[in-house]
Amino acid sequence: MDLLSMRWRHTLFAHWPVDPELVEPRLPDRLSVATYDGRAWLGVVSFDMTDIRPRGSPIGLGFPEVNLRTYVEPADGGPRGVYFFTLDAADRLGVTMARLGYRLPYHYANISVEERDGAVDYESYRPATAETPDARFEATYRPTGEVRTLDPGSLDAFLVENYRFYTDDWPVVIGDIDHDPWPIRDVEAEIRANTMFEACGFDHPGGDPILHYAADLDVTAKPPAVLR
């Protein structure tokens, strides 16, 4: 049974390869870092969520979000999923609900998303608090080419086709989502500012990221469950 439905728009995936030993110590004991060709990946993913509705509700929320993530596998087996180091979102009610319902590390941020001449201008700033440093992400991106099918087992699929997330609450909470395969397109992006790594205690990996873009995607989310 689905708990929520929503639409994700203008998603930019920006991924950097890193040494697995940098990520592994930051994970809960019951999770292990997932690798592709021996490398772990840290990703900054920005998008705009619209029409977020609890099942049966006639009213929906909408707000943009940017998150820093890696990919993990349960130590005792199970599907690969997303592990979030932070999720910054521009809606205080949505942040509170996600923290309470899914035990996710959401934080309030000031975010603007504007579409201009086929490009997306995305600006996020999370003010510092007593518990967390500030974080900034600013980028302009423009999709290029047609939607393409990702080969199963490819690096592209490893980075974007993930349908579960895990948290580090105790016990470990899991959340499952469902949607059609990502309508991935190539993308040109200018990332003007990105302190998401430093805000979460990582050095910036450096180098150019691997980029993917998706326009609109309808998503459903199931109620949270416990990793047993």
C-alpha positions as CSV (number, residue, x, y, z in Angstrom):
1,M,0.0,0.0,0.0
2,D,1.4,3.4,-1.0
3,L,1.6,6.2,1.6
4,L,2.5,9.1,-0.7
5,S,2.4,10.1,-4.3
6,M,4.4,12.9,-5.9
7,R,6.1,14.2,-9.0
8,W,9.8,14.9,-9.3
9,R,10.8,17.5,-11.8
10,H,14.1,18.8,-13.3
11,T,16.3,16.3,-11.5
12,L,20.1,16.8,-11.8
13,F,22.3,13.9,-10.7
14,A,26.0,15.0,-10.2
15,H,28.2,12.1,-9.0
16,W,31.9,11.9,-8.0
17,P,33.9,8.7,-7.5
18,V,35.6,8.3,-4.1
19,D,37.6,5.8,-2.1
20,P,35.2,3.4,-0.3
21,E,37.3,3.8,2.8
22,L,36.2,7.4,3.0
23,V,32.5,6.5,3.1
24,E,32.4,3.2,5.0
25,P,33.2,4.6,8.5
26,R,30.2,7.0,8.1
27,L,27.7,4.2,7.7
28,P,25.6,2.3,10.3
29,D,27.0,-1.0,11.3
30,R,24.3,-2.9,9.4
31,L,25.1,-1.2,6.1
32,S,28.1,-1.4,3.7
33,V,29.1,0.9,1.0
34,A,28.1,-0.2,-2.5
35,T,30.8,0.1,-5.2
36,Y,31.1,0.0,-8.9
37,D,34.4,-1.1,-10.3
38,G,35.9,-0.7,-6.9
39,R,34.8,2.9,-6.4
40,A,32.2,4.4,-4.1
41,W,30.2,7.3,-5.2
42,L,29.0,10.6,-3.6
43,G,26.2,12.3,-5.4
44,V,24.5,15.7,-5.2
45,V,21.0,15.5,-6.5
46,S,18.8,18.5,-6.9
47,F,15.1,18.5,-8.0
48,D,11.7,20.0,-7.5
49,M,9.0,18.0,-5.9
50,T,5.4,18.8,-6.7
51,D,1.9,17.5,-5.7
52,I,3.2,15.5,-2.7
53,R,0.0,13.9,-1.4
54,P,-0.7,11.4,1.4
55,R,-2.9,8.6,0.1
56,G,-6.5,9.9,-0.3
57,S,-5.6,13.5,0.3
58,P,-7.1,16.1,-2.0
59,I,-4.3,18.6,-1.1
60,G,-0.7,18.3,-1.9
61,L,2.6,20.0,-0.9
62,G,5.4,21.1,-3.2
63,F,9.0,22.1,-2.6
64,P,12.5,21.8,-4.1
65,E,15.2,19.6,-2.5
66,V,18.9,19.0,-2.8
67,N,20.6,16.1,-1.1
68,L,24.0,14.5,-0.6
69,R,24.0,10.7,-0.9
70,T,25.9,7.5,-1.4
71,Y,24.8,4.0,-2.2
72,V,24.7,1.1,0.2
73,E,23.9,-2.6,0.7
74,P,22.6,-4.3,3.9
75,A,25.4,-6.3,5.4
76,D,23.2,-9.4,5.6
77,G,21.9,-9.1,2.0
78,G,19.1,-7.1,0.4
79,P,18.7,-4.6,-2.4
80,R,21.1,-1.7,-3.0
81,G,19.7,1.6,-1.9
82,V,20.4,5.2,-1.1
83,Y,22.0,6.5,2.1
84,F,21.5,10.3,2.7
85,F,24.0,12.4,4.6
86,T,21.7,15.4,4.3
87,L,18.5,16.5,2.5
88,D,17.9,20.2,2.3
89,A,14.4,21.3,1.4
90,A,12.4,24.5,1.2
91,D,9.4,23.6,3.3
92,R,9.3,23.6,7.1
93,L,6.3,21.3,7.3
94,G,7.7,18.9,4.8
95,V,11.0,18.8,6.6
96,T,9.3,18.1,9.9
97,M,7.1,15.3,8.5
98,A,10.0,13.6,6.7
99,R,12.2,13.7,9.9
100,L,9.4,12.3,12.0
101,G,7.9,9.8,9.5
102,Y,11.0,8.5,7.8
103,R,13.8,9.4,10.2
104,L,15.6,11.2,7.4
105,P,18.2,14.0,8.1
106,Y,16.2,16.8,6.5
107,H,17.0,20.4,7.1
108,Y,15.3,23.6,6.0
109,A,16.9,25.6,3.3
110,N,16.1,28.6,1.1
111,I,15.8,27.3,-2.5
112,S,14.7,28.8,-5.7
113,V,14.2,27.0,-9.0
114,E,13.6,28.9,-12.2
115,E,13.2,27.8,-15.8
116,R,14.6,30.1,-18.5
117,D,15.0,29.3,-22.2
118,G,15.2,25.6,-21.7
119,A,17.6,25.8,-18.8
120,V,17.1,25.3,-15.0
121,D,18.6,27.8,-12.6
122,Y,18.8,26.2,-9.1
123,E,20.0,28.0,-6.0
124,S,20.0,26.5,-2.5
125,Y,21.3,27.9,0.8
126,R,21.0,26.3,4.2
127,P,21.7,28.6,7.0
128,A,24.0,27.4,9.8
129,T,22.4,26.3,13.1
130,A,23.8,25.2,16.4
131,E,23.8,21.6,15.1
132,T,24.7,22.0,11.4
133,P,27.0,24.2,9.3
134,D,25.7,26.1,6.4
135,A,25.5,24.5,2.9
136,R,25.2,26.0,-0.6
137,F,24.5,24.6,-4.0
138,E,24.0,26.7,-7.1
139,A,23.9,25.4,-10.7
140,T,22.4,26.1,-14.1
141,Y,21.7,23.0,-16.2
142,R,20.3,22.4,-19.6
143,P,19.2,18.9,-20.9
144,T,20.6,17.8,-24.3
145,G,19.7,15.0,-26.6
146,E,16.9,12.5,-26.3
147,V,15.7,10.3,-23.5
148,R,17.9,7.1,-23.5
149,T,17.5,3.7,-22.0
150,L,20.1,2.7,-19.4
151,D,21.7,-0.7,-19.8
152,P,21.2,-2.9,-16.7
153,G,24.5,-3.4,-14.9
154,S,25.9,-0.1,-16.3
155,L,27.4,2.6,-14.2
156,D,24.6,4.9,-15.3
157,A,22.0,2.5,-13.9
158,F,24.0,2.0,-10.7
159,L,23.9,5.7,-10.0
160,V,20.3,6.5,-10.8
161,E,18.2,3.3,-10.6
162,N,17.8,2.9,-6.9
163,Y,14.4,2.3,-5.3
164,R,15.1,2.0,-1.6
165,F,16.7,4.2,1.0
166,Y,18.1,3.4,4.4
167,T,18.6,5.6,7.5
168,D,20.9,5.4,10.4
169,D,18.2,5.5,13.0
170,W,18.1,2.5,15.4
171,P,16.8,0.2,14.3
172,V,17.7,1.0,10.6
173,V,14.6,2.3,8.8
174,I,14.0,1.6,5.2
175,G,11.8,3.4,2.7
176,D,10.7,1.9,-0.7
177,I,9.7,4.0,-3.7
178,D,8.3,3.0,-7.1
179,H,8.3,4.7,-10.4
180,D,9.0,4.0,-14.1
181,P,12.6,3.8,-15.2
182,W,14.3,7.2,-15.1
183,P,13.8,9.2,-18.4
184,I,17.5,10.0,-18.5
185,R,19.0,12.6,-20.8
186,D,22.4,14.0,-21.2
187,V,22.9,17.4,-19.6
188,E,25.2,20.4,-19.6
189,A,25.7,22.0,-16.2
190,E,27.6,24.9,-14.7
191,I,28.0,24.3,-10.9
192,R,28.8,27.7,-9.5
193,A,28.8,26.7,-5.8
194,N,28.8,23.4,-4.0
195,T,29.6,23.1,-0.3
196,M,27.4,20.1,0.3
197,F,30.5,17.8,0.9
198,E,32.1,20.1,3.4
199,A,28.8,20.6,5.2
200,C,28.7,16.8,5.8
201,G,32.3,16.4,6.8
202,F,33.8,15.3,3.5
203,D,36.5,17.0,1.4
204,H,35.3,17.9,-2.1
205,P,36.3,15.0,-4.3
206,G,37.5,17.4,-7.1
207,G,37.3,16.7,-10.8
208,D,34.3,16.8,-13.1
209,P,31.2,14.9,-12.0
210,I,29.2,12.4,-14.0
211,L,25.9,14.1,-14.9
212,H,22.4,12.9,-15.6
213,Y,19.1,14.8,-16.1
214,A,15.5,13.7,-15.9
215,A,12.4,15.9,-16.5
216,D,9.2,14.7,-15.0
217,L,8.7,11.5,-13.0
218,D,5.7,10.3,-11.1
219,V,6.7,8.5,-7.8
220,T,4.9,6.7,-5.1
221,A,6.4,5.9,-1.6
222,K,5.5,3.1,0.8
223,P,5.3,3.5,4.6
224,P,8.6,3.2,6.4
225,A,9.6,-0.2,7.6
226,V,12.4,-1.6,9.8
227,L,15.4,-3.5,8.5
228,R,15.3,-6.8,10.4
